[in-house]
Amino acid sequence: MNRRFFTAALGALGAGLWTPRRAQATAIFEITRTDAEWRAMLSNAEYTVMRREGTERPFSSPLDKNYAPGRYDCRGCDLPLYASVDKYDSKTGWPSFTQSLPGAIGTKEDRSLFMRRTECHCRRCGSHLGHIFDDGPAPTGKRHCLNGVSLVFKPA
């Protein structure tokens, strides 16, 4: 499935956030919080994406067009995740990077939306970040397609 079709399909969902029917898998992470603690610290949109593996509407994040020097950290635990030098415009409507910082993310297989994808999450708190695709530019050929609500930009 090409990314333009996927972007259009998600945009057609309209209401702003798409949420899979399954809840986030339980795993052990270095930073853990109760569901009530997560709900208290996150907005509804942030909670839906980060804790329920939802997806924000394309072109809705101001971080998509942010190219200032700096770093992108996890909104859930402040772990540094991505460097601005690895950010590029994928024209998908989501902030995209060629690679994460070393040891920053974890991955798992995601078979939702009738396809097989690689989901990425913060390795320290488990917050859902987005997905990794094999259609990115050099040097990695990867596209880390992320939800802006999962990130906090820290200027250099």
VEXFI-808176 format. One record per residue (C-alpha): x, y negated, z negated; residue number from 1. Coordinates in pm, 1 decimal. Each point is the difference from the previous one (the first is absolute). Example, Ala and Ser with C-alpha at 12.3 -4.5 7.8 and 13.67 -1.06 7.14 Angstrom:
! residues 2
<r><u>1230.0</u><v>450.0</v><w>-780.0</w><num>1</num></r>
<r><u>137.0</u><v>-344.0</v><w>66.0</w><num>2</num></r>
! end
This chain:
! residues 156
<r><u>0.0</u><v>0.0</v><w>0.0</w><num>1</num></r>
<r><u>155.7</u><v>-332.3</v><w>95.5</w><num>2</num></r>
<r><u>36.6</u><v>-277.1</v><w>-253.0</w><num>3</num></r>
<r><u>-220.7</u><v>-250.1</v><w>188.1</w><num>4</num></r>
<r><u>-291.9</u><v>244.2</v><w>-11.2</w><num>5</num></r>
<r><u>70.2</u><v>70.4</v><w>-367.8</w><num>6</num></r>
<r><u>14.7</u><v>-373.9</v><w>-77.4</w><num>7</num></r>
<r><u>-326.0</u><v>-60.3</v><w>185.5</w><num>8</num></r>
<r><u>-166.2</u><v>293.5</v><w>-174.7</w><num>9</num></r>
<r><u>95.9</u><v>-128.4</v><w>-343.7</w><num>10</num></r>
<r><u>-102.0</u><v>-353.7</v><w>92.8</w><num>11</num></r>
<r><u>-339.9</u><v>129.8</v><w>109.9</w><num>12</num></r>
<r><u>-61.8</u><v>132.5</v><w>-348.6</w><num>13</num></r>
<r><u>-60.6</u><v>-362.1</v><w>-87.1</w><num>14</num></r>
<r><u>-59.0</u><v>-17.1</v><w>-373.9</w><num>15</num></r>
<r><u>364.0</u><v>-74.7</v><w>-65.1</w><num>16</num></r>
<r><u>135.3</u><v>319.0</v><w>-151.2</w><num>17</num></r>
<r><u>-12.7</u><v>358.8</v><w>107.3</w><num>18</num></r>
<r><u>14.0</u><v>254.4</v><w>-279.8</w><num>19</num></r>
<r><u>48.0</u><v>373.3</v><w>50.1</w><num>20</num></r>
<r><u>-250.9</u><v>221.7</v><w>-174.8</w><num>21</num></r>
<r><u>273.0</u><v>161.7</v><w>-206.9</w><num>22</num></r>
<r><u>149.2</u><v>-164.0</v><w>-304.8</w><num>23</num></r>
<r><u>375.1</u><v>-35.5</v><w>-31.0</w><num>24</num></r>
<r><u>169.1</u><v>324.9</v><w>-90.1</w><num>25</num></r>
<r><u>120.4</u><v>22.4</v><w>-357.2</w><num>26</num></r>
<r><u>377.3</u><v>3.3</v><w>-31.5</w><num>27</num></r>
<r><u>259.8</u><v>-83.2</v><w>-260.7</w><num>28</num></r>
<r><u>170.4</u><v>-335.5</v><w>51.1</w><num>29</num></r>
<r><u>249.7</u><v>-198.6</v><w>-205.1</w><num>30</num></r>
<r><u>-261.8</u><v>-271.5</v><w>-62.1</w><num>31</num></r>
<r><u>-348.1</u><v>122.1</v><w>-82.6</w><num>32</num></r>
<r><u>-313.6</u><v>-187.4</v><w>-96.1</w><num>33</num></r>
<r><u>-356.1</u><v>101.2</v><w>-74.2</w><num>34</num></r>
<r><u>-266.5</u><v>-70.3</v><w>259.1</w><num>35</num></r>
<r><u>-133.0</u><v>-277.1</v><w>-226.4</w><num>36</num></r>
<r><u>346.4</u><v>-159.5</v><w>-18.1</w><num>37</num></r>
<r><u>35.1</u><v>6.9</v><w>380.4</w><num>38</num></r>
<r><u>-346.4</u><v>-150.9</v><w>43.8</w><num>39</num></r>
<r><u>80.9</u><v>-277.4</v><w>-249.4</w><num>40</num></r>
<r><u>323.6</u><v>-101.4</v><w>175.0</w><num>41</num></r>
<r><u>-111.3</u><v>29.8</v><w>365.5</w><num>42</num></r>
<r><u>-268.6</u><v>-168.3</v><w>207.0</w><num>43</num></r>
<r><u>-266.1</u><v>226.2</v><w>152.4</w><num>44</num></r>
<r><u>179.4</u><v>-3.0</v><w>336.1</w><num>45</num></r>
<r><u>338.1</u><v>75.8</v><w>-158.1</w><num>46</num></r>
<r><u>-147.3</u><v>282.1</v><w>-207.1</w><num>47</num></r>
<r><u>-175.9</u><v>153.6</v><w>301.3</w><num>48</num></r>
<r><u>319.4</u><v>3.3</v><w>205.6</w><num>49</num></r>
<r><u>259.5</u><v>76.9</v><w>-265.5</w><num>50</num></r>
<r><u>-185.5</u><v>249.6</v><w>-217.5</w><num>51</num></r>
<r><u>-259.3</u><v>148.9</v><w>241.5</w><num>52</num></r>
<r><u>213.6</u><v>4.8</v><w>316.9</w><num>53</num></r>
<r><u>-219.9</u><v>-250.1</v><w>181.2</w><num>54</num></r>
<r><u>102.3</u><v>-219.5</v><w>291.9</w><num>55</num></r>
<r><u>-36.0</u><v>-376.0</v><w>27.0</w><num>56</num></r>
<r><u>-154.3</u><v>-149.7</v><w>313.0</w><num>57</num></r>
<r><u>261.8</u><v>-69.5</v><w>271.0</w><num>58</num></r>
<r><u>121.4</u><v>-361.3</v><w>30.4</w><num>59</num></r>
<r><u>-136.4</u><v>-80.6</v><w>-348.0</w><num>60</num></r>
<r><u>332.8</u><v>-20.0</v><w>-186.6</w><num>61</num></r>
<r><u>203.0</u><v>-321.8</v><w>3.2</w><num>62</num></r>
<r><u>309.3</u><v>222.2</v><w>-38.0</w><num>63</num></r>
<r><u>-52.2</u><v>130.5</v><w>355.3</w><num>64</num></r>
<r><u>138.8</u><v>-324.9</v><w>144.7</w><num>65</num></r>
<r><u>248.2</u><v>-77.7</v><w>-278.1</w><num>66</num></r>
<r><u>358.9</u><v>12.0</v><w>129.9</w><num>67</num></r>
<r><u>172.5</u><v>-200.7</v><w>-274.0</w><num>68</num></r>
<r><u>316.6</u><v>151.1</v><w>-151.0</w><num>69</num></r>
<r><u>-68.9</u><v>200.4</v><w>-311.6</w><num>70</num></r>
<r><u>-124.0</u><v>329.6</v><w>-133.8</w><num>71</num></r>
<r><u>-333.5</u><v>180.0</v><w>-24.7</w><num>72</num></r>
<r><u>-68.9</u><v>161.5</v><w>-337.4</w><num>73</num></r>
<r><u>-270.9</u><v>236.8</v><w>-123.3</w><num>74</num></r>
<r><u>-298.0</u><v>-189.8</v><w>-140.8</w><num>75</num></r>
<r><u>-54.2</u><v>281.0</v><w>-250.0</w><num>76</num></r>
<r><u>344.4</u><v>9.7</v><w>-163.6</w><num>77</num></r>
<r><u>229.4</u><v>-259.3</v><w>163.6</w><num>78</num></r>
<r><u>232.7</u><v>263.5</v><w>149.2</w><num>79</num></r>
<r><u>190.3</u><v>-145.5</v><w>298.7</w><num>80</num></r>
<r><u>-130.5</u><v>186.8</v><w>306.7</w><num>81</num></r>
<r><u>87.3</u><v>-177.2</v><w>327.0</w><num>82</num></r>
<r><u>246.6</u><v>-265.5</v><w>116.6</w><num>83</num></r>
<r><u>-112.8</u><v>-281.0</v><w>228.8</w><num>84</num></r>
<r><u>284.6</u><v>81.4</v><w>242.9</w><num>85</num></r>
<r><u>-181.9</u><v>327.7</v><w>78.3</w><num>86</num></r>
<r><u>-337.4</u><v>-168.5</v><w>70.6</w><num>87</num></r>
<r><u>-129.0</u><v>-42.8</v><w>355.9</w><num>88</num></r>
<r><u>-321.8</u><v>-86.6</v><w>182.6</w><num>89</num></r>
<r><u>-160.0</u><v>329.2</v><w>99.7</w><num>90</num></r>
<r><u>-309.5</u><v>-184.6</v><w>132.6</w><num>91</num></r>
<r><u>-220.5</u><v>239.0</v><w>-198.8</w><num>92</num></r>
<r><u>-120.8</u><v>-253.1</v><w>-256.9</w><num>93</num></r>
<r><u>186.6</u><v>148.9</v><w>-295.7</w><num>94</num></r>
<r><u>343.3</u><v>-89.4</v><w>-141.0</w><num>95</num></r>
<r><u>245.6</u><v>239.6</v><w>165.0</w><num>96</num></r>
<r><u>357.5</u><v>99.9</v><w>-75.9</w><num>97</num></r>
<r><u>256.9</u><v>229.5</v><w>162.0</w><num>98</num></r>
<r><u>108.6</u><v>146.0</v><w>-334.8</w><num>99</num></r>
<r><u>-40.7</u><v>-25.9</v><w>-374.8</w><num>100</num></r>
<r><u>269.1</u><v>-75.1</v><w>-251.7</w><num>101</num></r>
<r><u>192.3</u><v>314.7</v><w>-106.4</w><num>102</num></r>
<r><u>-193.9</u><v>214.1</v><w>-249.5</w><num>103</num></r>
<r><u>-297.1</u><v>-240.2</v><w>-13.0</w><num>104</num></r>
<r><u>-282.8</u><v>206.6</v><w>145.4</w><num>105</num></r>
<r><u>-143.3</u><v>348.0</v><w>-5.5</w><num>106</num></r>
<r><u>-195.0</u><v>163.9</v><w>280.7</w><num>107</num></r>
<r><u>-264.7</u><v>264.8</v><w>50.6</w><num>108</num></r>
<r><u>-204.1</u><v>135.8</v><w>287.1</w><num>109</num></r>
<r><u>-334.9</u><v>-170.5</v><w>64.3</w><num>110</num></r>
<r><u>-253.9</u><v>181.9</v><w>218.2</w><num>111</num></r>
<r><u>-282.8</u><v>-254.2</v><w>-19.9</w><num>112</num></r>
<r><u>-154.7</u><v>-172.4</v><w>306.0</w><num>113</num></r>
<r><u>36.0</u><v>319.2</v><w>207.2</w><num>114</num></r>
<r><u>378.0</u><v>-29.7</v><w>29.9</w><num>115</num></r>
<r><u>320.7</u><v>90.2</v><w>-179.2</w><num>116</num></r>
<r><u>193.5</u><v>-294.8</v><w>-140.5</w><num>117</num></r>
<r><u>269.5</u><v>-62.3</v><w>-258.7</w><num>118</num></r>
<r><u>-128.6</u><v>-201.7</v><w>-293.5</w><num>119</num></r>
<r><u>245.3</u><v>-205.2</v><w>-203.3</w><num>120</num></r>
<r><u>-32.5</u><v>-103.2</v><w>-361.8</w><num>121</num></r>
<r><u>209.7</u><v>-170.4</v><w>-266.4</w><num>122</num></r>
<r><u>227.6</u><v>267.5</v><w>-146.5</w><num>123</num></r>
<r><u>-21.3</u><v>-156.1</v><w>-347.3</w><num>124</num></r>
<r><u>-375.5</u><v>-60.5</v><w>-54.0</w><num>125</num></r>
<r><u>-158.2</u><v>194.1</v><w>287.8</w><num>126</num></r>
<r><u>-181.5</u><v>-298.5</v><w>150.5</w><num>127</num></r>
<r><u>-112.9</u><v>61.5</v><w>357.8</w><num>128</num></r>
<r><u>187.7</u><v>-224.3</v><w>242.6</w><num>129</num></r>
<r><u>-98.4</u><v>117.6</v><w>347.2</w><num>130</num></r>
<r><u>126.8</u><v>243.2</v><w>262.8</w><num>131</num></r>
<r><u>315.7</u><v>73.1</v><w>198.3</w><num>132</num></r>
<r><u>-19.4</u><v>56.7</v><w>376.0</w><num>133</num></r>
<r><u>258.8</u><v>105.6</v><w>260.8</w><num>134</num></r>
<r><u>-63.7</u><v>-293.4</v><w>237.1</w><num>135</num></r>
<r><u>221.1</u><v>-269.3</v><w>-153.6</w><num>136</num></r>
<r><u>299.3</u><v>-182.6</v><w>145.9</w><num>137</num></r>
<r><u>369.6</u><v>80.1</v><w>-33.0</w><num>138</num></r>
<r><u>195.0</u><v>74.8</v><w>-203.8</w><num>139</num></r>
<r><u>-234.7</u><v>245.6</v><w>-176.1</w><num>140</num></r>
<r><u>-285.8</u><v>46.5</v><w>248.1</w><num>141</num></r>
<r><u>-234.2</u><v>-12.0</v><w>-301.4</w><num>142</num></r>
<r><u>-288.0</u><v>-236.4</v><w>-76.3</w><num>143</num></r>
<r><u>-80.2</u><v>-33.7</v><w>-368.6</w><num>144</num></r>
<r><u>-349.0</u><v>-146.2</v><w>40.7</w><num>145</num></r>
<r><u>-99.2</u><v>-143.1</v><w>-339.4</w><num>146</num></r>
<r><u>-294.0</u><v>-155.6</v><w>-176.8</w><num>147</num></r>
<r><u>91.7</u><v>-353.7</v><w>-103.1</w><num>148</num></r>
<r><u>-208.5</u><v>24.4</v><w>-318.9</w><num>149</num></r>
<r><u>244.6</u><v>265.7</v><w>-125.5</w><num>150</num></r>
<r><u>294.8</u><v>-239.6</v><w>29.0</w><num>151</num></r>
<r><u>133.4</u><v>-310.9</v><w>-170.0</w><num>152</num></r>
<r><u>240.5</u><v>-215.1</v><w>201.7</w><num>153</num></r>
<r><u>302.3</u><v>-131.3</v><w>-190.7</w><num>154</num></r>
<r><u>179.1</u><v>-277.3</v><w>195.5</w><num>155</num></r>
<r><u>379.3</u><v>17.2</v><w>22.5</w><num>156</num></r>
! end
